[in-house]
Each structure stands twice: as structure tokens, then as C-alpha cells.
């Protein structure tokens, strides 16, 4: 349940819903942008999680209003 407009609900790997406030979303958006634009970070993500996670990161960043 969203308590205020600046909150967003997400689920972790167990399916549990958790909330991100405005500052947490800003931080996550910045971290995603840096990782997606870094060849080294993309390589690590691909190796550890699989190449499909690069696309997941790009989609998440777009949904969060990032570039």
C-alpha cells in the first residue's frame, strides 16, 4: 500500500513488497544510470546475473524517469 504519493512499492526476490521513498528512488535511479553506462559494471552484472539483467536495468531506469 502506498502511504504517500512519493512512495513506490516493489517486491524483493521472495515476493515481499517494500517501499521506496523519494530520496531512495533518486539514489536508485542514479546508481542504475551509472551502472548501465559503465562497460565494467555491465560486464559484472552480465557475469553474475545474466545478460538479460542489463535489459531489466534499462527498463527499470526508464520507468523511474532516468535516461
N, C-alpha and C positions, 0 to 999 in steps of 0.2 A: 504494500500500500504506500503510495506517495504522500508524505506528510505535508510537503510544501512544494510549490512549482519548481524550485531549484534542485529538488531531489530526483534521482533516477534509480529505478530498480534494476538489478542484474541478478544473474544466478551464477553460483560457483559450480565446480565440477560435480558436486554432489546434488545439484539442483536447488540448493538453498538460495533464497532470494536475499540480496543485500543491497543497501542503499549507498549511492554516491552523492555527496553534496556538491555544490557549485565549485568549490575550490578543488575537491578531489577530481572532478571531471576535467577541470582546466589542467591539472597536473597530468592526468592520464592522457589527455589529448596531446600535450607537449611531449611526453615520453614516447607515445606512439609515433608522432611525427618524426622525432629524432631517429627512432629505430628503423622506421620504414625508409628513411632517406639515407641510411648508413649501410654501405655494402657489407661491412663487417657484422653489423647487428643482424641484417637479413640472412647472412650465411649461418650465424649461430642459431637463429630461430628455425631455419630450414633443417639444420642438422639435428637439433634437439626435438623439435615438434613436428617437422614435416613441411614441405614447401607450400602446402595448402594454407598454412597459418599466415603466410605473407599476405595472401588474398583476404583472409579473415581480418587481419590487422588493417589493411587498406579500407575494407568495407566499414569496419568499426570506426576508424578515423573519420571517414566521410559522414557517417551517421552522427558523430559527435561534433560535426561542424568544422573539422580540420581539412587541410589540403593534402 
